[in-house]
């Protein structure tokens, strides 16, 4: 049986837009205040470390999004429910944005830390591959006119590409890379000080609200309407 999105669901989400916008702005203002003024500079990297408060959440959401994308594609193959296609198509574009943010902020952070904007480090290279996977998935949907075929090919690509996620996650452990290891490997004893951990969590919450807002509005509704026009039986 298909899972369906009803008109009252859409209206409910639309009515929540003002609250989501306010929550996004409020969370970013609080997060940036703590990140820029309340947290101390790093004893080695100084103030350049503050880019972490945007870079780290962006990287987290980039990886999480691709996991959701691959999972949605698996569910589509199993159920053939078009809703999973809609979710995958919509969330892929959000994931591409966060991956690009991670790459850009990582380069900005890398310049004062490593002396260069970019190195072919295992973590950086695998993140760049992730960005191209997002682009390839989106391009296939746009380029192939037969949407049934586009669904199969793009879903297969997304599922195969998931092998890159553990490579990104464990690249700093498997290879000798410039990228530092995870600072929050476990919540019980993170290697990052609490004065930096709290702003990081606030910025993560802000990015999550913005992520949710983008998915529901600018992308999800447009994709749903277009898909509904093609598949009248949705």
FIPA-888360 format. One record per residue: residue in one letter; residue number from 1; x, y, z of N, C-alpha, C in turn. Coordinates in steps of 0.001 Angstrom, whole numbers, padded with zeros to 6 digits, m for minus. Example, Ala and Ser with C-alpha at 12.3 -4.5 7.8 and 13.67 -1.06 7.14 Angstrom:
(A,1,(013190,m005690,007800),(012300,m004500,007800),(013200,m003300,007800))
(S,2,(012850,m002250,007080),(013670,m001060,007140),(012900,000030,007870))
// end
This chain:
(X,1,(000838,m001197,000000),(000000,000000,000000),(000870,001242,000000))
(X,2,(000520,002226,m000825),(001303,003442,m000928),(001101,004334,000293))
(X,3,(002201,004948,000725),(002114,006031,001704),(001843,007309,000919))
(X,4,(000819,008054,001308),(000441,009231,000540),(000541,010496,001376))
(X,5,(000801,011600,000684),(000786,012909,001309),(m000550,013559,000968))
(X,6,(m001295,013926,001981),(m002603,014521,001765),(m002517,016041,001825))
(X,7,(m003540,016695,001259),(m003545,018153,001209),(m003490,018771,002602))
(X,8,(m004168,018149,003575),(m004147,018718,004925),(m002762,018635,005556))
(X,9,(m001961,017628,005131),(m000579,017556,005606),(000225,018745,005086))
(X,10,(000037,019052,003801),(000759,020169,003201),(000352,021490,003848))
(X,11,(m000936,021667,004074),(m001416,022899,004697),(m000870,023039,006114))
(X,12,(m000778,021919,006820),(m000238,021950,008177),(001211,022399,008180))
(X,13,(001981,021868,007234),(003391,022246,007151),(003539,023709,006745))
(X,14,(002709,024160,005811),(002764,025556,005391),(002458,026496,006547))
(X,15,(001503,026113,007364),(001150,026957,008502),(002282,027032,009522))
(X,16,(003167,026041,009486),(004304,026022,010416),(005486,026831,009907))
(X,17,(005427,027306,008661),(006549,028030,008067),(007028,029222,008883))
(X,18,(006125,030109,009331),(006610,031256,010117),(007371,030835,011371))
(X,19,(006919,029769,012019),(007595,029295,013219),(008957,028701,012884))
(X,20,(009036,028004,011743),(010315,027438,011331),(011310,028533,010960))
(X,21,(010830,029558,010274),(011708,030677,009905),(012229,031383,011155))
(X,22,(011321,031663,012084),(011729,032330,013325),(012710,031462,014098))
(X,23,(012426,030163,014209),(013299,029254,014952),(014676,029159,014303))
(X,24,(014719,029145,012958),(016000,029082,012249),(016844,030317,012528))
(X,25,(016231,031495,012373),(016965,032750,012600),(017416,032854,014047))
(X,26,(016510,032539,014970),(016827,032637,016397),(017977,031705,016767))
(X,27,(017924,030472,016283),(018959,029495,016615),(020316,029908,016045))
(X,28,(020323,030437,014811),(021587,030873,014214),(022158,032086,014940))
(X,29,(021308,033019,015344),(021783,034201,016076),(022425,033782,017395))
(X,30,(021722,032917,018143),(022272,032440,019414),(023558,031649,019181))
(X,31,(023525,030758,018178),(024694,029938,017892),(025902,030752,017476))
(X,32,(025695,031729,016614),(026808,032570,016168),(027346,033442,017303))
(X,33,(026444,033896,018168),(026900,034698,019316),(027835,033878,020201))
(X,34,(027413,032662,020531),(028257,031814,021369),(029519,031384,020633))
(X,35,(029403,031134,019329),(030561,030674,018556),(031618,031755,018402))
(X,36,(031173,032993,018194),(032110,034076,017889),(032580,034842,019119))
(X,37,(031733,034913,020153),(032059,035789,021281),(032212,035061,022619))
(X,38,(031531,033960,022822),(031563,033299,024115),(032566,032143,024171))
(X,39,(032784,031473,023045),(033746,030360,023056),(035166,030898,022942))
(X,40,(036112,030256,023578),(037504,030722,023527),(038171,030313,022222))
(X,41,(039238,031012,021821),(040009,030561,020653),(040781,029295,020985))
(X,42,(041059,028517,019967),(041839,027291,020165),(043277,027654,020522))
(X,43,(043887,026879,021420),(045233,027236,021887),(046297,027030,020819))
(X,44,(045968,026276,019756),(046913,026074,018658),(046488,026868,017425))
(X,45,(045232,026738,017016),(044757,027335,015768),(044216,028745,015938))
(X,46,(043989,029168,017159),(043489,030513,017387),(042044,030670,016936))
(X,47,(041723,031858,016425),(040347,032158,016023),(039937,031458,014734))
(X,48,(040894,030986,013948),(040531,030307,012701),(039716,029045,012962))
(X,49,(039822,028527,014183),(039081,027321,014544),(037567,027558,014565))
(X,50,(037141,028817,014661),(035713,029113,014798),(034895,028683,013575))
(X,51,(035549,028509,012446),(034837,028018,011260),(034299,026616,011508))
(X,52,(034841,025943,012533),(034373,024603,012894),(032882,024585,013179))
(X,53,(032356,025659,013740),(030962,025675,014160),(029994,025644,012973))
(X,54,(030491,025924,011789),(029691,025753,010576),(030135,024513,009815))
(X,55,(031434,024293,009784),(031980,023182,009002),(031528,021820,009523))
(X,56,(031610,021612,010813),(031300,020296,011386),(029823,019934,011216))
(X,57,(028870,020816,011578),(027464,020454,011323),(027161,020214,009851))
(X,58,(027785,020999,008964),(027573,020802,007529),(028023,019410,007103))
(X,59,(029173,018984,007593),(029684,017648,007255),(028781,016562,007824))
(X,60,(028327,016754,009065),(027423,015765,009664),(026162,015583,008831))
(X,61,(025550,016695,008454),(024289,016620,007709),(024509,016130,006283))
(X,62,(025671,016401,005716),(025979,015883,004382),(026000,014361,004393))
(X,63,(026625,013778,005407),(026695,012324,005522),(025338,011725,005886))
(X,64,(024640,012365,006824),(023327,011863,007224),(022357,011870,006056))
(X,65,(022418,012925,005263),(021497,013057,004140),(021721,011965,003110))
(X,66,(022986,011660,002832),(023230,010609,001841),(022759,009258,002361))
(X,67,(022872,009034,003655),(022359,007787,004228),(020851,007697,004045))
(X,68,(020154,008822,004251),(018705,008850,004036),(018386,008649,002561))
(X,69,(019184,009270,001699),(018988,009126,000254),(019117,007663,m000163))
(X,70,(020188,007020,000273),(020395,005610,m000085),(019294,004728,000499))
(X,71,(018897,005010,001738),(017829,004241,002356),(016507,004404,001629))
(X,72,(016206,005620,001179),(014977,005864,000422),(014986,005111,m000900))
(X,73,(016154,005042,m001533),(016265,004315,m002797),(016067,002814,m002591))
(X,74,(016610,002279,m001496),(016399,000862,m001189),(014918,000592,m000973))
(X,75,(014250,001459,m000217),(012819,001283,000041),(012004,001409,m001239))
(X,76,(012451,002290,m002152),(011735,002406,m003431),(011868,001110,m004234))
(X,77,(013064,000527,m004268),(013255,m000736,m004984),(012373,m001841,m004395))
(X,78,(012214,m001835,m003082),(011443,m002887,m002420),(009940,m002683,m002600))
(X,79,(009470,m001451,m002405),(008022,m001187,m002374),(007482,m000575,m003653))
(X,80,(008359,000074,m004441),(007953,000841,m005623),(006981,001963,m005255))
(X,81,(007048,002395,m004013),(006230,003519,m003570),(006855,004819,m004081))
(X,82,(006158,005599,m004911),(006747,006814,m005482),(007109,007865,m004448))
(X,83,(006540,007772,m003246),(006893,008743,m002213),(008374,008675,m001872))
(X,84,(008947,007486,m001879),(010372,007348,m001575),(011234,007997,m002663))
(X,85,(010738,007995,m003903),(011423,008723,m004966),(011390,010215,m004709))
(X,86,(010228,010697,m004279),(010081,012127,m003989),(011024,012536,m002865))
(X,87,(011064,011734,m001815),(011957,012024,m000690),(013417,012034,m001157))
(X,88,(013787,011036,m001945),(015179,010936,m002412),(015546,012133,m003292))
(X,89,(014679,012468,m004233),(014966,013586,m005129),(015081,014894,m004365))
(X,90,(014213,015065,m003382),(014191,016308,m002618),(015396,016427,m001705))
(X,91,(015683,015360,m000985),(016737,015428,000017),(018128,015439,m000623))
(X,92,(018243,014942,m001856),(019531,014962,m002544),(020013,016389,m002757))
(X,93,(019085,017284,m003054),(019470,018671,m003293),(019882,019367,m001997))
(X,94,(019211,019031,m000905),(019615,019568,000392),(021000,019045,000765))
(X,95,(021221,017758,000532),(022515,017167,000833),(023642,017787,000027))
(X,96,(023364,018101,m001232),(024373,018738,m002071),(024772,020095,m001492))
(X,97,(023789,020852,m000999),(024059,022169,m000412),(024955,022031,000814))
(X,98,(024633,021099,001699),(025423,020940,002920),(026812,020385,002622))
(X,99,(026934,019536,001618),(028253,019028,001241),(029115,020154,000689))
(X,100,(028511,021011,m000140),(029250,022156,m000671),(029683,023088,000458))
(X,101,(028791,023316,001427),(029147,024137,002589),(030315,023533,003345))
(X,102,(030302,022205,003487),(031386,021528,004196),(032709,021679,003459))
(X,103,(032684,021548,002140),(033912,021676,001351),(034460,023108,001394))
(X,104,(033576,024083,001274),(034013,025486,001267),(034571,025890,002626))
(X,105,(033830,025584,003694),(034310,025954,005029),(035560,025165,005399))
(X,106,(035657,023926,004916),(036863,023148,005167),(038080,023767,004502))
(X,107,(037898,024285,003287),(039006,024950,002592),(039410,026237,003307))
(X,108,(038413,026983,003789),(038704,028219,004523),(039474,027896,005807))
(X,109,(039083,026814,006455),(039772,026386,007674),(041158,025839,007353))
(X,110,(041294,025161,006220),(042564,024542,005861),(043653,025533,005504))
(X,111,(043272,026689,004954),(044275,027657,004519),(045182,028126,005655))
(X,112,(044638,028615,006779),(045546,029021,007877),(046138,027842,008639))
(X,113,(045478,026676,008575),(045947,025520,009338),(047036,024754,008604))
(X,114,(046817,024490,007316),(047755,023705,006515),(048589,024557,005559))
(X,115,(048179,025792,005353),(048900,026678,004443),(048430,026613,003006))
(X,116,(047436,025759,002727),(046893,025632,001374),(045377,025538,001470))
(X,117,(044691,025888,000363),(043235,025803,000331),(042741,024368,000172))
(X,118,(043554,023550,m000500),(043102,022192,m000800),(044279,021244,m000863))
(X,119,(044092,020053,m000308),(045052,018957,m000476),(044240,017707,m000800))
(X,120,(044877,016794,m001511),(044186,015550,m001868),(044281,014563,m000711))
(X,121,(043799,015016,000416),(043708,014219,001618),(042560,013219,001478))
(X,122,(042659,012068,002149),(041639,011029,002013),(040259,011535,002413))
(X,123,(040170,012293,003525),(038877,012801,003972),(038333,013831,002981))
(X,124,(039171,014757,002538),(038719,015797,001611),(038320,015196,000267))
(X,125,(039122,014258,m000206),(038833,013652,m001509),(037530,012865,m001475))
(X,126,(037315,012110,m000411),(036075,011330,m000310),(034860,012237,m000142))
(X,127,(035030,013394,000510),(033929,014365,000601),(033636,014976,m000769))
(X,128,(034683,015217,m001551),(034481,015732,m002897),(033745,014708,m003759))
(X,129,(034086,013439,m003592),(033376,012372,m004304),(031901,012360,m003898))
(X,130,(031628,012596,m002615),(030243,012659,m002149),(029482,013777,m002854))
(X,131,(030124,014910,m003013),(029496,016039,m003712),(029160,015667,m005151))
(X,132,(030088,014985,m005820),(029842,014568,m007204),(028753,013488,m007287))
(X,133,(028646,012659,m006255),(027570,011664,m006222),(026206,012345,m006158))
(X,134,(026114,013386,m005330),(024866,014154,m005272),(024553,014767,m006636))
(X,135,(025551,015383,m007262),(025342,016010,m008562),(024928,014971,m009598))
(X,136,(025587,013813,m009577),(025269,012759,m010544),(023839,012276,m010364))
(X,137,(023422,012101,m009120),(022051,011653,m008860),(021043,012659,m009396))
(X,138,(021259,013932,m009104),(020341,014986,m009560),(020366,015095,m011086))
(X,139,(021559,015001,m011673),(021692,015118,m013127),(020955,013996,m013846))
(X,140,(021051,012788,m013320),(020365,011655,m013951),(018861,011872,m013987))
(X,141,(018317,012407,m012910),(016883,012676,m012875),(016491,013719,m013919))
(X,142,(017356,014713,m014103),(017048,015773,m015061),(017290,015342,m016503))
(X,143,(018278,014480,m016707),(018697,014149,m018069),(017867,013052,m018707))
(X,144,(017353,012124,m017910),(016615,010983,m018466),(015122,011306,m018484))
(X,145,(014542,011327,m019674),(013132,011706,m019803),(012192,010618,m019290))
(X,146,(012599,009367,m019448),(011794,008249,m018943),(012015,008150,m017432))
(X,147,(011033,008610,m016647),(011215,008704,m015203),(011287,007352,m014516))
(X,148,(010691,006350,m015087),(010819,005012,m014511),(012260,004529,m014629))
(X,149,(012857,004758,m015811),(014259,004404,m016018),(015162,005282,m015162))
(X,150,(014812,006570,m015069),(015597,007490,m014249),(015588,007060,m012786))
(X,151,(014440,006577,m012325),(014332,006108,m010946),(015263,004930,m010696))
(X,152,(015296,003991,m011621),(016116,002794,m011445),(017605,003132,m011462))
(X,153,(018018,003919,m012453),(019448,004215,m012595),(019945,005081,m011442))
(X,154,(019192,006132,m011106),(019626,007029,m010038),(019605,006327,m008687))
(X,155,(018600,005474,m008461),(018543,004733,m007198),(019717,003772,m007081))
(X,156,(020051,003093,m008177),(021197,002183,m008165),(022487,002940,m007870))
(X,157,(022638,004122,m008480),(023823,004938,m008227),(023911,005333,m006764))
(X,158,(022789,005756,m006192),(022781,006202,m004796),(023150,005057,m003860))
(X,159,(022622,003869,m004139),(022897,002724,m003266),(024359,002302,m003367))
(X,160,(024883,002223,m004592),(026297,001856,m004775),(027204,002911,m004148))
(X,161,(026821,004179,m004301),(027633,005266,m003769),(027705,005305,m002260))
(X,162,(026801,004576,m001594),(026806,004576,m000128),(028106,004011,000437))
(X,163,(028826,003235,m000353),(030108,002690,000115),(031080,003806,000476))
(X,164,(030846,005003,m000066),(031719,006136,000221),(031518,006685,001631))
(X,165,(030357,006429,002242),(030069,006982,003562),(031013,006425,004635))
(X,166,(031160,005110,004769),(032145,004624,005760),(033579,005018,005412))
(X,167,(033870,005195,004133),(035215,005651,003753),(035458,007051,004297))
(X,168,(034455,007932,004159),(034577,009280,004712),(034737,009225,006220))
(X,169,(033892,008435,006853),(033873,008365,008317),(035193,007871,008885))
(X,170,(035753,006807,008298),(036937,006162,008889),(038234,006475,008152))
(X,171,(038201,007396,007209),(039406,007693,006417),(040559,008180,007275))
(X,172,(040244,008960,008319),(041328,009470,009166),(041923,008376,010039))
(X,173,(041205,007283,010222),(041724,006158,011007),(042453,005150,010126))
(X,174,(042002,005001,008886),(042574,004000,007984),(043856,004476,007314))
(X,175,(043951,005795,007053),(045109,006336,006355),(045731,007474,007152))
(X,176,(046967,007763,006849),(047669,008876,007486),(047283,010169,006773))
(X,177,(046305,010874,007331),(045764,012058,006666),(046076,013318,007458))
(X,178,(045966,014458,006778),(046129,015740,007452),(044922,016089,008309))
(X,179,(043778,015596,007889),(042548,015914,008610),(042593,015328,010010))
(X,180,(042196,016137,010995),(042228,015686,012380),(041172,014615,012638))
(X,181,(041388,013731,013613),(040375,012736,013975),(039146,013403,014576))
(X,182,(038090,012617,014766),(036860,013146,015336),(037106,013636,016758))
(X,183,(036585,014842,017049),(036725,015403,018387),(035613,014942,019312))
(X,184,(034517,014439,018722),(033387,013974,019523),(033138,012512,019166))
(X,185,(034025,011652,019579),(033872,010236,019283),(032858,009577,020201))
(X,186,(032700,010139,021400),(031683,009645,022325),(031261,010784,023242))
(X,187,(029968,010870,023497),(029441,011978,024274),(029884,011914,025732))
(X,188,(030221,010735,026237),(030589,010616,027637),(031930,011274,027948))
(X,189,(032838,011274,026946),(034150,011867,027175),(034700,012458,025880))
(X,190,(034068,013513,025345),(034565,014120,024111),(035879,014836,024358))
(X,191,(036717,014888,023324),(038014,015532,023461),(037929,017036,023286))
(X,192,(036746,017555,023004),(036547,018979,022842),(036001,019553,024147))
(X,193,(036473,020744,024525),(036059,021356,025782),(034591,021766,025736))
(X,194,(033966,021778,026903),(032540,022113,026995),(032243,023508,026468))
(X,195,(033188,024444,026643),(032983,025812,026171),(032899,025884,024653))
(X,196,(033430,024880,023958),(033324,024794,022508),(032225,023823,022090))
(X,197,(031955,022847,022941),(030949,021838,022622),(029541,022425,022604))
(X,198,(029242,023300,023557),(027898,023888,023630),(027585,024730,022397))
(X,199,(028474,025663,021965),(028194,026396,020724),(028053,025481,019506))
(X,200,(028835,024406,019483),(028751,023469,018363),(027377,022802,018317))
(X,201,(026849,022423,019452),(025531,021797,019497),(024436,022797,019128))
(X,202,(024601,024046,019545),(023608,025066,019191),(023609,025290,017680))
(X,203,(024787,025373,017080),(024875,025561,015633),(024355,024330,014894))
(X,204,(024561,023157,015468),(024016,021935,014868),(022498,021975,014875))
(X,205,(021920,022422,015987),(020465,022547,016077),(019951,023570,015068))
(X,206,(020671,024680,014905),(020278,025703,013940),(020310,025143,012518))
(X,207,(021362,024409,012197),(021468,023805,010867),(020367,022779,010644))
(X,208,(019984,022058,011693),(018927,021057,011555),(017587,021718,011234))
(X,209,(017279,022819,011918),(016017,023522,011651),(016016,024056,010219))
(X,210,(017143,024640,009803),(017243,025156,008437),(017126,024024,007429))
(X,211,(017775,022911,007724),(017713,021709,006893),(016261,021254,006723))
(X,212,(015543,021177,007830),(014148,020755,007826),(013292,021719,007020))
(X,213,(013546,023000,007194),(012794,024021,006475),(013020,023910,004966))
(X,214,(014259,023770,004541),(014569,023647,003117),(013899,022420,002515))
(X,215,(014010,021319,003218),(013439,020069,002703),(011932,020183,002513))
(X,216,(011257,020726,003500),(009798,020772,003445),(009271,021790,002436))
(X,217,(009963,022897,002267),(009414,023994,001489),(010002,024129,000096))
(X,218,(011185,024674,m000002),(011733,025039,m001302),(011921,023854,m002226))
(X,219,(012137,022673,m001667),(012418,021519,m002514),(011282,020510,m002492))
(X,220,(010872,020096,m001302),(009921,018996,m001203),(008603,019302,m001893))
(X,221,(008026,020481,m001681),(006741,020807,m002287),(006836,020842,m003808))
(X,222,(007895,021466,m004323),(008053,021536,m005773),(008171,020149,m006385))
(X,223,(008976,019287,m005794),(009150,017951,m006323),(007857,017153,m006214))
(X,224,(007134,017318,m005132),(005887,016575,m004941),(004850,016959,m005990))
(X,225,(004743,018278,m006241),(003757,018742,m007220),(004103,018239,m008619))
(X,226,(005397,018329,m008988),(005807,017850,m010308),(005571,016357,m010450))
(X,227,(005913,015612,m009401),(005766,014164,m009473),(004289,013762,m009533))
(X,228,(003462,014519,m008843),(002033,014215,m008830),(001409,014422,m010205))
(X,229,(001930,015406,m010931),(001422,015650,m012279),(001753,014490,m013214))
(X,230,(002912,013855,m012981),(003315,012740,m013830),(002610,011453,m013425))
(X,231,(002522,011234,m012102),(001913,010002,m011610),(000560,010321,m010981))
(X,232,(m000499,010266,m011752),(m001827,010628,m011271),(m002332,009674,m010212))
(X,233,(m001775,008476,m010178),(m002264,007496,m009226),(m001518,007558,m007899))
(X,234,(m000683,008585,m007696),(000095,008708,m006467),(m000842,008977,m005276))
// end
